[in-house]
Amino acid sequence: MTITRTIRRGPIAAGIGIAAAAAALLTGCSGTGGSSAASPTASSSSATVKLPDSFAGKNLVAPAVTGYPPYAYLDGGKIVGISTDLATAVGGPWGTKVTLKQDSFENALLGVNSGSYFGAFGADVTAEREKAFDQVPFLEDHYQFMGLKDAKLGSSMDDLCGLKISVVAADSAIPVLQDQSAKCTAAGKKTLSVQTFADQGAATLAVTSKQVDATTATLTNLGYISKQTSGQFSIGGPKYQFVLIGIATKKGNGMAQALADSINELIANGEYTKILKKYGVEGDAIEKAEVNPDPNVGK
């Protein structure tokens, strides 16, 4: 199996033939820092959920992995999206302010373990990831593929043999594709080639430039991109990797429980549903947030 890692820096939407408005939504940052945004000022006296002592009174920062709409992207220079809106909203029950900082997904996970970030929002909840992080889900979703209009992506994983697929670096889909590539080789078929990129915007550009045959991501993400590009892409191929989308926190530092408690309060007061409806994904809602749930959500 061929795995090629490609990191693109700076704006990623210039000159790709996508409408300007959609291009702006696909513009991201490769992890060198950038714009920050903060939730409305909150008072610790209004807190209804307790933070771990190690976080109390500190400036809380969450990474904004822009270039991955509708989870996180730039709209007129403003950081918006499901993950980022939720990241700032959890500060409400804590009675504190949350600041957003643009970064790549890889750096977001590294920043969680180094203490730079209190949690990485938009991380798939997996058994493998649970070995290194505590996880709190906030959505259910599954993976699929997106190619140019009329792309032939088949209906089973075996139909992917011989194709080139782009994916975000460190995404949980990569091991699944690696396993499938091994099956292709064992069956005497052409290998499945995977190319990784810093964000979904860059992975999508690889499709438009015909560098790859298709990209893979959650259906929520691909559906949003497809709607913004006036029929340029088609979503198809096999459905796989039915997952919970959540927040990765440093193992054992207590933040996961504080996040679960805050999200459950947002569910109870309606703020959680309001955020999901804003992006048209209320059908992916969970009933309750919990720490390290069973990642096997089925099909």
Backbone as CSV, one residue per row, in Angstrom:
resi,resn,N_x,N_y,N_z,CA_x,CA_y,CA_z,C_x,C_y,C_z
1,MET,0.837,-1.194,0.000,0.000,0.000,0.000,0.867,1.237,0.000
2,THR,0.524,2.213,-0.789,1.261,3.465,-0.838,0.570,4.498,0.017
3,ILE,1.313,5.089,0.978,0.774,6.188,1.772,1.674,7.388,1.569
4,THR,1.137,8.434,0.992,1.891,9.646,0.740,1.337,10.749,1.602
5,ARG,2.196,11.423,2.357,1.739,12.504,3.207,2.037,13.827,2.534
6,THR,1.020,14.648,2.365,1.179,15.953,1.753,0.645,17.011,2.701
7,ILE,1.490,17.978,3.085,1.055,19.076,3.927,1.104,20.355,3.105
8,ARG,-0.033,21.038,2.994,-0.086,22.288,2.260,-0.176,23.434,3.243
9,ARG,0.566,24.498,2.990,0.586,25.622,3.901,-0.086,26.827,3.267
10,GLY,-0.684,27.650,4.148,-1.322,28.863,3.668,-2.678,28.574,3.074
11,PRO,-3.283,29.552,2.365,-4.610,29.370,1.780,-4.619,28.186,0.835
12,ILE,-5.689,27.415,0.856,-5.732,26.203,0.042,-6.784,26.260,-1.041
13,ALA,-7.482,27.396,-1.202,-8.602,27.404,-2.113,-8.373,28.203,-3.378
14,ALA,-7.180,28.743,-3.569,-6.967,29.603,-4.725,-6.936,28.806,-6.015
15,GLY,-7.676,29.271,-6.995,-7.589,28.763,-8.351,-7.979,27.329,-8.532
16,ILE,-9.020,26.852,-7.877,-9.385,25.444,-8.028,-10.689,25.267,-8.778
17,GLY,-11.279,26.347,-9.253,-12.473,26.218,-10.065,-13.734,26.014,-9.278
18,ILE,-13.685,26.197,-7.953,-14.882,26.110,-7.134,-15.369,27.524,-6.900
19,ALA,-16.655,27.690,-6.801,-17.221,29.011,-6.579,-16.551,29.687,-5.407
20,ALA,-16.408,31.000,-5.479,-15.651,31.740,-4.480,-16.171,31.519,-3.073
21,ALA,-17.462,31.487,-2.919,-18.016,31.310,-1.584,-17.643,29.955,-1.021
22,ALA,-17.703,28.922,-1.847,-17.347,27.589,-1.388,-15.860,27.509,-1.102
23,ALA,-15.060,28.194,-1.933,-13.624,28.174,-1.728,-13.266,28.754,-0.376
24,ALA,-13.956,29.800,-0.001,-13.684,30.410,1.294,-13.949,29.428,2.419
25,LEU,-14.970,28.589,2.246,-15.308,27.616,3.273,-14.273,26.510,3.357
26,LEU,-13.549,26.285,2.276,-12.563,25.210,2.257,-11.174,25.696,2.614
27,THR,-11.031,26.998,2.951,-9.739,27.542,3.284,-9.378,27.182,4.707
28,GLY,-8.163,26.664,4.906,-7.788,26.240,6.243,-6.404,26.669,6.621
29,CYS,-5.948,26.188,7.773,-4.628,26.496,8.287,-3.921,25.199,8.589
30,SER,-2.629,25.112,8.253,-1.916,23.849,8.381,-1.318,23.630,9.755
31,GLY,-1.570,24.518,10.678,-1.122,24.243,12.034,-0.076,25.205,12.544
32,THR,0.128,26.334,11.875,1.129,27.284,12.315,0.531,28.357,13.201
33,GLY,-0.702,28.143,13.654,-1.368,29.150,14.474,-2.209,30.033,13.591
34,GLY,-2.854,31.044,14.130,-3.654,31.932,13.306,-4.697,32.622,14.123
35,SER,-5.847,32.873,13.492,-6.906,33.627,14.134,-7.403,32.931,15.379
36,SER,-7.799,33.724,16.348,-8.379,33.195,17.566,-9.731,33.810,17.778
37,ALA,-10.587,33.097,18.465,-11.902,33.617,18.804,-12.230,33.165,20.200
38,ALA,-13.037,33.941,20.896,-13.364,33.602,22.276,-14.856,33.579,22.472
39,SER,-15.304,32.753,23.415,-16.709,32.729,23.764,-17.026,33.960,24.593
40,PRO,-18.312,34.322,24.689,-18.675,35.463,25.503,-18.149,35.297,26.917
41,THR,-17.769,36.408,27.529,-17.212,36.367,28.867,-18.190,35.735,29.846
42,ALA,-17.704,34.804,30.631,-18.532,34.132,31.628,-17.916,34.353,32.999
43,SER,-18.696,34.198,34.015,-18.227,34.398,35.379,-18.190,33.071,36.110
44,SER,-17.106,32.842,36.873,-16.995,31.590,37.619,-18.122,31.445,38.636
45,SER,-18.704,32.582,39.030,-19.804,32.524,39.987,-21.062,31.920,39.379
46,SER,-21.121,31.885,38.029,-22.281,31.324,37.342,-22.088,29.860,36.977
47,ALA,-20.961,29.282,37.363,-20.636,27.906,36.999,-21.623,26.921,37.606
48,THR,-22.058,25.973,36.795,-22.933,24.890,37.262,-22.251,23.533,37.128
49,VAL,-21.097,23.520,36.436,-20.302,22.302,36.286,-18.887,22.609,36.764
50,LYS,-18.340,21.759,37.596,-17.014,21.991,38.162,-15.911,21.512,37.227
51,LEU,-14.914,22.362,37.042,-13.720,21.997,36.298,-12.743,21.280,37.222
52,PRO,-11.862,20.436,36.667,-10.800,19.859,37.495,-9.955,20.985,38.095
53,ASP,-9.431,20.787,39.287,-8.657,21.828,39.955,-7.497,22.335,39.107
54,SER,-6.909,21.451,38.304,-5.748,21.841,37.493,-6.115,22.809,36.370
55,PHE,-7.413,22.934,36.061,-7.858,23.850,35.006,-8.549,25.096,35.564
56,ALA,-8.907,25.072,36.830,-9.652,26.177,37.426,-8.863,27.481,37.349
57,GLY,-9.523,28.533,36.869,-8.916,29.853,36.796,-7.930,30.043,35.663
58,LYS,-7.747,29.034,34.817,-6.795,29.138,33.715,-7.500,29.521,32.417
59,ASN,-6.735,30.077,31.472,-7.254,30.378,30.149,-7.398,29.068,29.390
60,LEU,-8.611,28.721,28.989,-8.867,27.463,28.300,-8.863,27.677,26.796
61,VAL,-8.033,26.922,26.101,-7.876,27.065,24.651,-8.231,25.750,23.965
62,ALA,-9.021,25.838,22.894,-9.382,24.674,22.092,-8.887,24.883,20.665
63,PRO,-8.372,23.852,20.006,-7.920,23.989,18.622,-9.099,24.051,17.658
64,ALA,-8.992,24.904,16.662,-10.003,24.994,15.607,-9.387,24.445,14.326
65,VAL,-9.769,23.219,13.965,-9.199,22.570,12.781,-10.019,23.016,11.576
66,THR,-9.769,24.228,11.127,-10.524,24.790,10.011,-10.166,24.073,8.716
67,GLY,-11.016,24.256,7.699,-10.839,23.493,6.468,-11.567,22.170,6.550
68,TYR,-12.441,22.009,7.539,-13.172,20.758,7.728,-14.646,21.057,7.999
69,PRO,-15.301,21.742,7.041,-16.714,22.087,7.234,-17.608,20.848,7.203
70,PRO,-18.706,20.810,7.962,-19.201,21.897,8.811,-18.695,21.827,10.248
71,TYR,-17.677,20.995,10.505,-17.155,20.910,11.866,-16.401,22.173,12.259
72,ALA,-15.539,22.666,11.373,-14.801,23.900,11.634,-14.327,24.481,10.305
73,TYR,-14.604,25.766,10.087,-14.174,26.426,8.856,-14.218,27.934,9.047
74,LEU,-13.743,28.667,8.055,-13.731,30.116,8.111,-14.873,30.678,7.268
75,ASP,-15.613,31.583,7.838,-16.709,32.253,7.134,-16.494,33.748,7.293
76,GLY,-15.983,34.388,6.230,-15.677,35.806,6.308,-14.610,36.110,7.337
77,GLY,-13.668,35.190,7.501,-12.598,35.369,8.464,-12.950,34.937,9.877
78,LYS,-14.195,34.564,10.114,-14.644,34.134,11.435,-14.624,32.623,11.522
79,ILE,-14.135,32.086,12.636,-14.120,30.644,12.856,-15.512,30.194,13.276
80,VAL,-16.096,29.283,12.504,-17.435,28.771,12.804,-17.448,27.260,12.586
81,GLY,-18.529,26.613,12.991,-18.683,25.185,12.765,-19.235,24.475,13.990
82,ILE,-19.624,23.225,13.805,-20.199,22.439,14.895,-19.208,22.314,16.052
83,SER,-17.989,21.882,15.733,-16.993,21.656,16.776,-16.629,22.934,17.506
84,THR,-16.414,24.009,16.746,-15.966,25.250,17.366,-17.086,25.931,18.146
85,ASP,-18.317,25.856,17.631,-19.449,26.413,18.379,-19.634,25.664,19.699
86,LEU,-19.475,24.338,19.636,-19.619,23.546,20.855,-18.463,23.816,21.819
87,ALA,-17.265,23.984,21.272,-16.092,24.253,22.119,-16.284,25.518,22.944
88,THR,-16.846,26.557,22.335,-17.076,27.784,23.093,-18.282,27.645,24.018
89,ALA,-19.273,26.865,23.586,-20.493,26.717,24.394,-20.237,25.977,25.702
90,VAL,-19.296,25.021,25.724,-19.065,24.259,26.956,-18.531,25.149,28.071
91,GLY,-17.997,26.304,27.703,-17.520,27.228,28.722,-18.639,27.806,29.568
92,GLY,-19.874,27.816,29.028,-21.007,28.371,29.760,-21.253,27.685,31.092
93,PRO,-21.491,26.371,31.096,-21.688,25.664,32.361,-20.478,25.740,33.295
94,TRP,-19.291,25.906,32.724,-18.095,26.035,33.555,-17.938,27.437,34.138
95,GLY,-18.710,28.386,33.590,-18.580,29.767,34.032,-17.254,30.385,33.627
96,THR,-16.733,29.975,32.474,-15.435,30.476,32.030,-15.431,30.703,30.527
97,LYS,-14.405,31.377,30.062,-14.257,31.702,28.646,-13.392,30.654,27.954
98,VAL,-13.764,30.315,26.721,-12.965,29.402,25.906,-12.450,30.150,24.690
99,THR,-11.158,30.052,24.437,-10.522,30.691,23.288,-10.219,29.647,22.218
100,LEU,-10.444,30.002,20.955,-10.143,29.107,19.833,-8.844,29.525,19.161
101,LYS,-8.085,28.531,18.720,-6.857,28.795,17.977,-6.774,27.843,16.788
102,GLN,-6.575,28.397,15.590,-6.467,27.540,14.405,-5.253,26.628,14.495
103,ASP,-5.458,25.383,14.105,-4.362,24.420,14.111,-4.747,23.229,13.249
104,SER,-3.786,22.347,12.978,-4.076,21.124,12.237,-4.573,20.059,13.207
105,PHE,-5.165,18.992,12.675,-5.671,17.937,13.540,-4.535,17.225,14.266
106,GLU,-3.453,16.968,13.549,-2.298,16.322,14.180,-1.787,17.147,15.356
107,ASN,-1.626,18.461,15.128,-1.132,19.334,16.187,-2.131,19.462,17.330
108,ALA,-3.433,19.354,16.995,-4.460,19.430,18.039,-4.280,18.298,19.038
109,LEU,-4.062,17.087,18.545,-3.871,15.940,19.429,-2.582,16.069,20.230
110,LEU,-1.531,16.543,19.581,-0.272,16.754,20.291,-0.436,17.822,21.370
111,GLY,-1.212,18.868,21.038,-1.433,19.955,21.980,-2.235,19.542,23.197
112,VAL,-3.117,18.571,23.023,-3.879,18.051,24.160,-2.935,17.395,25.160
113,ASN,-2.034,16.579,24.671,-1.118,15.880,25.578,-0.054,16.799,26.169
114,SER,0.280,17.884,25.461,1.276,18.816,25.992,0.661,19.823,26.959
115,GLY,-0.689,19.909,26.967,-1.362,20.852,27.843,-1.711,22.171,27.188
116,SER,-1.399,22.331,25.904,-1.733,23.575,25.207,-3.241,23.715,25.012
117,TYR,-3.927,22.577,24.822,-5.369,22.555,24.600,-6.039,21.657,25.650
118,PHE,-7.265,22.025,26.024,-7.973,21.189,26.996,-8.680,20.020,26.328
119,GLY,-8.880,20.100,24.998,-9.510,19.019,24.265,-9.449,19.261,22.779
120,ALA,-9.414,18.177,22.003,-9.426,18.263,20.537,-10.817,17.865,20.061
121,PHE,-11.570,18.818,19.540,-12.949,18.596,19.124,-12.993,18.060,17.690
122,GLY,-13.906,17.101,17.440,-14.057,16.528,16.108,-13.239,15.272,15.904
123,ALA,-12.755,14.676,16.990,-11.958,13.449,16.898,-12.870,12.226,16.944
124,ASP,-12.652,11.276,16.039,-13.421,10.035,16.070,-13.145,9.284,17.377
125,VAL,-14.189,8.709,17.937,-14.052,7.905,19.156,-13.725,6.475,18.732
126,THR,-12.524,6.032,19.017,-12.091,4.687,18.624,-11.423,3.979,19.799
127,ALA,-11.413,2.650,19.732,-10.757,1.860,20.775,-9.262,2.139,20.799
128,GLU,-8.667,2.315,19.636,-7.236,2.584,19.557,-6.900,3.941,20.170
129,ARG,-7.713,4.945,19.868,-7.448,6.285,20.400,-7.645,6.320,21.917
130,GLU,-8.524,5.468,22.423,-8.782,5.451,23.861,-7.555,5.006,24.664
131,LYS,-6.616,4.340,24.015,-5.393,3.934,24.703,-4.551,5.145,25.095
132,ALA,-4.692,6.235,24.325,-3.873,7.425,24.568,-4.661,8.612,25.095
133,PHE,-5.997,8.612,24.893,-6.821,9.757,25.289,-8.101,9.286,25.974
134,ASP,-8.673,10.155,26.797,-10.054,9.974,27.223,-10.923,10.651,26.181
135,GLN,-12.109,10.078,25.905,-12.940,10.559,24.809,-14.378,10.811,25.256
136,VAL,-14.960,11.866,24.710,-16.344,12.219,25.007,-17.060,12.480,23.677
137,PRO,-18.081,11.708,23.317,-18.768,11.896,22.027,-19.762,13.053,22.053
138,PHE,-19.996,13.634,20.858,-21.068,14.625,20.743,-21.901,14.452,19.471
139,LEU,-21.532,13.502,18.598,-22.302,13.223,17.373,-22.113,11.765,16.964
140,GLU,-23.052,11.244,16.163,-22.881,9.966,15.493,-22.736,10.236,13.991
141,ASP,-21.913,9.450,13.314,-21.699,9.682,11.880,-21.124,8.415,11.252
142,HIS,-20.885,8.436,9.950,-20.176,7.343,9.289,-19.381,7.906,8.120
143,TYR,-18.475,7.102,7.604,-17.597,7.527,6.516,-18.112,7.047,5.159
144,GLN,-17.788,7.848,4.137,-18.075,7.458,2.762,-17.052,8.145,1.852
145,PHE,-17.292,8.155,0.559,-16.315,8.682,-0.401,-16.956,9.757,-1.282
146,MET,-16.124,10.666,-1.771,-16.605,11.725,-2.661,-15.598,11.927,-3.791
147,GLY,-16.098,11.795,-5.022,-15.271,12.033,-6.190,-15.900,13.099,-7.055
148,LEU,-15.316,13.359,-8.209,-15.925,14.293,-9.147,-17.238,13.699,-9.646
149,LYS,-18.089,14.533,-10.186,-19.392,14.089,-10.656,-19.239,12.888,-11.597
150,ASP,-20.090,11.887,-11.382,-20.089,10.659,-12.175,-18.893,9.746,-11.897
151,ALA,-18.182,9.998,-10.797,-17.064,9.114,-10.423,-17.594,7.715,-10.129
152,LYS,-16.846,6.700,-10.546,-17.244,5.305,-10.332,-16.519,4.787,-9.086
153,LEU,-17.236,4.765,-7.964,-16.634,4.395,-6.687,-17.101,3.038,-6.173
154,GLY,-17.960,2.366,-6.954,-18.402,1.044,-6.580,-19.339,1.048,-5.385
155,SER,-19.528,-0.143,-4.821,-20.443,-0.267,-3.681,-19.854,-1.065,-2.532
156,SER,-18.686,-1.677,-2.750,-18.041,-2.451,-1.688,-16.604,-1.978,-1.529
157,MET,-15.985,-2.324,-0.412,-14.604,-1.923,-0.171,-13.662,-2.531,-1.211
158,ASP,-13.996,-3.710,-1.737,-13.162,-4.338,-2.762,-13.132,-3.520,-4.046
159,ASP,-14.173,-2.725,-4.265,-14.215,-1.885,-5.468,-13.214,-0.735,-5.415
160,LEU,-12.594,-0.511,-4.266,-11.628,0.571,-4.118,-10.233,0.176,-4.581
161,CYS,-9.998,-1.093,-4.828,-8.683,-1.560,-5.279,-8.285,-0.819,-6.553
162,GLY,-7.058,-0.299,-6.561,-6.563,0.426,-7.727,-6.846,1.915,-7.701
163,LEU,-7.618,2.390,-6.729,-7.950,3.813,-6.653,-6.968,4.569,-5.766
164,LYS,-6.901,5.884,-5.962,-6.120,6.773,-5.102,-7.112,7.572,-4.265
165,ILE,-6.929,7.553,-2.953,-7.867,8.179,-2.030,-7.136,9.199,-1.159
166,SER,-7.719,10.378,-1.000,-7.146,11.382,-0.101,-7.886,11.377,1.223
167,VAL,-7.151,11.690,2.298,-7.727,11.676,3.635,-6.916,12.629,4.518
168,VAL,-7.525,13.139,5.574,-6.830,14.028,6.495,-5.818,13.228,7.318
169,ALA,-4.605,13.773,7.478,-3.557,13.102,8.246,-4.033,12.805,9.661
170,ALA,-3.719,11.633,10.157,-4.061,11.143,11.498,-5.518,10.734,11.635
171,ASP,-6.273,10.733,10.526,-7.683,10.345,10.578,-7.804,8.860,10.905
172,SER,-8.865,8.507,11.630,-9.063,7.110,12.029,-9.409,6.210,10.851
173,ALA,-9.724,6.791,9.693,-10.037,5.991,8.510,-8.797,5.336,7.908
174,ILE,-7.629,5.886,8.193,-6.405,5.398,7.552,-6.144,3.917,7.825
175,PRO,-6.234,3.431,9.073,-6.017,1.988,9.293,-7.022,1.106,8.553
176,VAL,-8.255,1.595,8.408,-9.274,0.836,7.675,-8.851,0.697,6.213
177,LEU,-8.369,1.792,5.633,-7.929,1.762,4.239,-6.666,0.921,4.082
178,GLN,-5.795,0.942,5.089,-4.597,0.099,5.049,-4.985,-1.386,5.014
179,ASP,-5.932,-1.749,5.845,-6.396,-3.145,5.863,-6.989,-3.537,4.519
180,GLN,-7.759,-2.631,3.935,-8.371,-2.927,2.643,-7.321,-3.058,1.549
181,SER,-6.298,-2.224,1.597,-5.234,-2.302,0.603,-4.528,-3.649,0.666
182,ALA,-4.314,-4.148,1.891,-3.678,-5.456,2.056,-4.543,-6.551,1.440
183,LYS,-5.855,-6.430,1.587,-6.779,-7.403,0.995,-6.712,-7.340,-0.531
184,CYS,-6.594,-6.114,-1.056,-6.480,-5.963,-2.524,-5.240,-6.684,-3.039
185,THR,-4.122,-6.465,-2.353,-2.858,-7.089,-2.759,-2.926,-8.606,-2.651
186,ALA,-3.511,-9.085,-1.553,-3.618,-10.538,-1.344,-4.472,-11.204,-2.411
187,ALA,-5.426,-10.442,-2.947,-6.317,-10.983,-3.978,-5.738,-10.804,-5.381
188,GLY,-4.524,-10.272,-5.459,-3.881,-10.086,-6.753,-4.390,-8.878,-7.512
189,LYS,-5.038,-7.961,-6.809,-5.564,-6.750,-7.443,-4.609,-5.581,-7.233
190,LYS,-4.856,-4.484,-7.911,-4.030,-3.288,-7.755,-4.196,-2.736,-6.348
191,THR,-3.116,-2.113,-5.843,-3.140,-1.596,-4.481,-4.051,-0.381,-4.337
192,LEU,-4.524,-0.149,-3.144,-5.270,1.058,-2.805,-4.257,2.069,-2.280
193,SER,-4.130,3.207,-2.953,-3.136,4.218,-2.593,-3.793,5.337,-1.800
194,VAL,-3.182,5.703,-0.676,-3.729,6.739,0.201,-2.777,7.916,0.289
195,GLN,-3.310,9.115,0.098,-2.517,10.329,0.241,-3.126,11.165,1.354
196,THR,-2.310,11.589,2.317,-2.827,12.342,3.462,-2.515,13.827,3.328
197,PHE,-3.433,14.638,3.860,-3.328,16.091,3.775,-3.616,16.723,5.129
198,ALA,-3.235,17.976,5.269,-3.367,18.668,6.555,-4.812,18.883,6.965
199,ASP,-5.709,19.064,5.997,-7.118,19.289,6.324,-7.990,18.822,5.168
200,GLN,-9.317,18.840,5.383,-10.219,18.309,4.373,-10.278,19.190,3.134
201,GLY,-10.039,20.495,3.309,-10.007,21.375,2.144,-8.934,20.953,1.158
202,ALA,-7.728,20.677,1.677,-6.627,20.239,0.827,-6.906,18.863,0.235
203,ALA,-7.525,17.979,1.019,-7.864,16.648,0.514,-8.883,16.740,-0.611
204,THR,-9.791,17.698,-0.528,-10.788,17.913,-1.581,-10.146,18.505,-2.829
205,LEU,-9.192,19.397,-2.638,-8.465,19.964,-3.787,-7.773,18.873,-4.594
206,ALA,-7.302,17.844,-3.917,-6.647,16.742,-4.618,-7.614,16.033,-5.554
207,VAL,-8.898,16.055,-5.199,-9.921,15.465,-6.075,-10.150,16.360,-7.281
208,THR,-10.316,17.655,-7.054,-10.592,18.576,-8.161,-9.427,18.628,-9.148
209,SER,-8.208,18.457,-8.652,-7.027,18.487,-9.518,-6.731,17.126,-10.132
210,LYS,-7.551,16.139,-9.794,-7.413,14.769,-10.286,-6.117,14.103,-9.830
211,GLN,-5.598,14.592,-8.715,-4.438,13.957,-8.090,-4.842,12.628,-7.467
212,VAL,-6.112,12.563,-7.035,-6.672,11.331,-6.490,-8.033,11.091,-7.134
213,ASP,-8.551,9.883,-6.978,-9.859,9.540,-7.538,-11.008,10.002,-6.642
214,ALA,-10.751,10.018,-5.337,-11.805,10.398,-4.400,-11.187,10.749,-3.057
215,THR,-11.961,11.402,-2.224,-11.560,11.656,-0.844,-12.536,10.939,0.073
216,THR,-12.113,10.672,1.285,-13.002,10.027,2.253,-13.032,10.842,3.532
217,ALA,-14.223,10.934,4.113,-14.450,11.679,5.357,-15.830,11.297,5.860
218,THR,-16.255,11.910,6.945,-17.592,11.620,7.440,-18.636,12.154,6.463
219,LEU,-19.786,11.507,6.451,-20.858,11.931,5.551,-21.294,13.361,5.852
220,THR,-21.280,13.741,7.128,-21.618,15.116,7.496,-20.708,16.104,6.789
221,ASN,-19.426,15.825,6.809,-18.443,16.688,6.162,-18.601,16.701,4.647
222,LEU,-18.667,15.510,4.043,-18.764,15.423,2.583,-20.070,16.013,2.068
223,GLY,-21.149,15.787,2.791,-22.436,16.334,2.373,-22.427,17.842,2.350
224,TYR,-21.789,18.443,3.344,-21.705,19.903,3.401,-20.907,20.440,2.217
225,ILE,-19.743,19.839,1.950,-18.906,20.288,0.836,-19.650,20.150,-0.484
226,SER,-20.308,19.019,-0.680,-21.020,18.762,-1.928,-22.105,19.813,-2.186
227,LYS,-22.827,20.179,-1.132,-23.900,21.169,-1.278,-23.358,22.551,-1.620
228,GLN,-22.132,22.830,-1.188,-21.551,24.152,-1.421,-20.932,24.301,-2.804
229,THR,-20.833,23.216,-3.557,-20.091,23.262,-4.821,-20.937,22.958,-6.054
230,SER,-22.236,23.119,-5.938,-23.147,23.094,-7.092,-22.977,21.871,-7.987
231,GLY,-22.947,20.702,-7.403,-22.931,19.481,-8.204,-21.600,19.085,-8.787
232,GLN,-20.520,19.713,-8.354,-19.209,19.360,-8.883,-18.776,17.964,-8.419
233,PHE,-19.248,17.574,-7.237,-18.863,16.290,-6.667,-20.055,15.351,-6.544
234,SER,-19.758,14.073,-6.404,-20.792,13.089,-6.099,-20.311,12.223,-4.951
235,ILE,-21.218,11.881,-4.057,-20.889,11.050,-2.900,-21.358,9.629,-3.179
236,GLY,-20.501,8.665,-2.928,-20.870,7.278,-3.198,-19.849,6.324,-2.621
237,GLY,-19.804,5.143,-3.203,-18.912,4.119,-2.695,-19.468,3.485,-1.434
238,PRO,-18.719,2.583,-0.843,-19.199,1.875,0.345,-19.280,2.774,1.583
239,LYS,-20.260,2.496,2.431,-20.344,3.153,3.738,-19.522,2.309,4.712
240,TYR,-18.747,2.958,5.550,-17.914,2.212,6.495,-17.592,3.088,7.706
241,GLN,-16.924,2.510,8.673,-16.452,3.261,9.843,-17.580,4.070,10.477
242,PHE,-18.604,3.362,10.922,-19.685,4.039,11.642,-19.120,4.461,12.993
243,VAL,-19.129,5.752,13.253,-18.366,6.268,14.388,-19.147,7.266,15.231
244,LEU,-18.650,7.429,16.443,-19.031,8.550,17.281,-17.977,9.628,17.072
245,ILE,-18.416,10.864,16.889,-17.506,11.997,16.770,-17.451,12.679,18.126
246,GLY,-16.256,12.962,18.604,-16.187,13.511,19.943,-15.005,14.399,20.221
247,ILE,-14.600,14.406,21.473,-13.518,15.258,21.966,-12.478,14.364,22.623
248,ALA,-11.229,14.537,22.214,-10.132,13.797,22.823,-9.485,14.665,23.893
249,THR,-9.331,14.124,25.104,-8.691,14.857,26.190,-7.519,14.048,26.724
250,LYS,-6.651,14.716,27.465,-5.492,14.027,28.024,-5.952,12.950,28.994
251,LYS,-5.355,11.794,28.904,-5.753,10.648,29.709,-5.625,10.934,31.205
252,GLY,-6.731,10.761,31.917,-6.697,10.798,33.364,-6.643,12.153,34.036
253,ASN,-6.793,13.266,33.259,-6.681,14.575,33.915,-8.031,15.129,34.390
254,GLY,-9.110,14.375,34.199,-10.414,14.792,34.698,-11.223,15.670,33.772
255,MET,-10.613,16.167,32.699,-11.331,17.068,31.808,-12.459,16.368,31.058
256,ALA,-12.299,15.096,30.746,-13.334,14.376,29.999,-14.666,14.401,30.746
257,GLN,-14.640,14.151,32.039,-15.890,14.162,32.808,-16.493,15.562,32.863
258,ALA,-15.645,16.582,32.987,-16.135,17.967,32.995,-16.790,18.312,31.662
259,LEU,-16.231,17.805,30.569,-16.814,18.034,29.247,-18.149,17.301,29.104
260,ALA,-18.187,16.042,29.541,-19.436,15.279,29.456,-20.539,15.964,30.255
261,ASP,-20.205,16.428,31.455,-21.200,17.100,32.297,-21.683,18.392,31.653
262,SER,-20.754,19.137,31.045,-21.128,20.397,30.399,-22.013,20.148,29.184
263,ILE,-21.646,19.165,28.352,-22.440,18.856,27.156,-23.829,18.381,27.555
264,ASN,-23.908,17.571,28.601,-25.224,17.099,29.041,-26.092,18.248,29.541
265,GLU,-25.482,19.257,30.123,-26.256,20.434,30.515,-26.727,21.199,29.277
266,LEU,-25.867,21.270,28.255,-26.250,21.930,27.003,-27.364,21.157,26.292
267,ILE,-27.345,19.839,26.428,-28.432,19.027,25.873,-29.728,19.341,26.603
268,ALA,-29.650,19.415,27.919,-30.845,19.656,28.734,-31.441,21.042,28.511
269,ASN,-30.592,22.051,28.308,-31.123,23.420,28.159,-31.410,23.812,26.711
270,GLY,-31.156,22.882,25.758,-31.495,23.132,24.357,-30.407,23.771,23.524
271,GLU,-29.309,24.190,24.138,-28.238,24.855,23.393,-27.554,23.888,22.427
272,TYR,-27.403,22.640,22.841,-26.788,21.612,21.992,-27.595,21.424,20.705
273,THR,-28.902,21.261,20.841,-29.770,21.087,19.670,-29.733,22.321,18.778
274,LYS,-29.664,23.476,19.374,-29.602,24.731,18.612,-28.359,24.766,17.731
275,ILE,-27.222,24.333,18.269,-25.982,24.313,17.495,-26.094,23.329,16.336
276,LEU,-26.614,22.137,16.591,-26.730,21.133,15.540,-27.694,21.583,14.439
277,LYS,-28.811,22.188,14.807,-29.776,22.655,13.814,-29.182,23.744,12.932
278,LYS,-28.304,24.545,13.480,-27.651,25.620,12.722,-26.918,25.065,11.511
279,TYR,-26.400,23.838,11.644,-25.626,23.223,10.563,-26.357,22.048,9.910
280,GLY,-27.617,21.861,10.264,-28.437,20.833,9.629,-28.069,19.414,9.974
281,VAL,-27.502,19.186,11.152,-27.064,17.838,11.519,-27.759,17.334,12.783
282,GLU,-28.946,17.870,13.072,-29.643,17.438,14.287,-29.967,15.944,14.279
283,GLY,-30.020,15.345,13.067,-30.263,13.910,12.961,-29.111,13.066,13.476
284,ASP,-27.938,13.695,13.679,-26.762,12.988,14.190,-26.599,13.153,15.700
285,ALA,-27.604,13.716,16.363,-27.494,14.021,17.793,-27.366,12.763,18.648
286,ILE,-26.676,12.900,19.768,-26.618,11.838,20.764,-27.588,12.192,21.893
287,GLU,-28.005,11.199,22.658,-28.914,11.463,23.767,-28.172,11.893,25.023
288,LYS,-26.951,11.359,25.193,-26.184,11.663,26.396,-24.693,11.548,26.114
289,ALA,-23.917,12.486,26.649,-22.462,12.424,26.538,-21.906,11.638,27.715
290,GLU,-20.961,10.748,27.437,-20.328,9.980,28.498,-18.861,9.776,28.174
291,VAL,-18.086,9.475,29.177,-16.646,9.308,29.010,-16.319,7.896,28.538
292,ASN,-15.515,7.816,27.485,-15.040,6.542,26.932,-16.152,5.520,26.701
293,PRO,-17.122,5.865,25.855,-18.204,4.920,25.559,-17.715,3.811,24.620
294,ASP,-18.530,2.783,24.459,-18.226,1.730,23.484,-18.184,2.377,22.105
295,PRO,-17.045,2.317,21.399,-16.938,2.964,20.098,-17.658,2.240,18.973
296,ASN,-18.125,1.028,19.229,-18.789,0.234,18.191,-20.263,0.582,18.123
297,VAL,-20.597,1.544,17.246,-21.985,2.001,17.159,-22.786,1.249,16.115
298,GLY,-22.157,0.331,15.378,-22.893,-0.488,14.411,-23.157,0.230,13.117
299,LYS,-24.016,-0.383,12.279,-24.324,0.164,10.965,-25.781,0.563,10.911
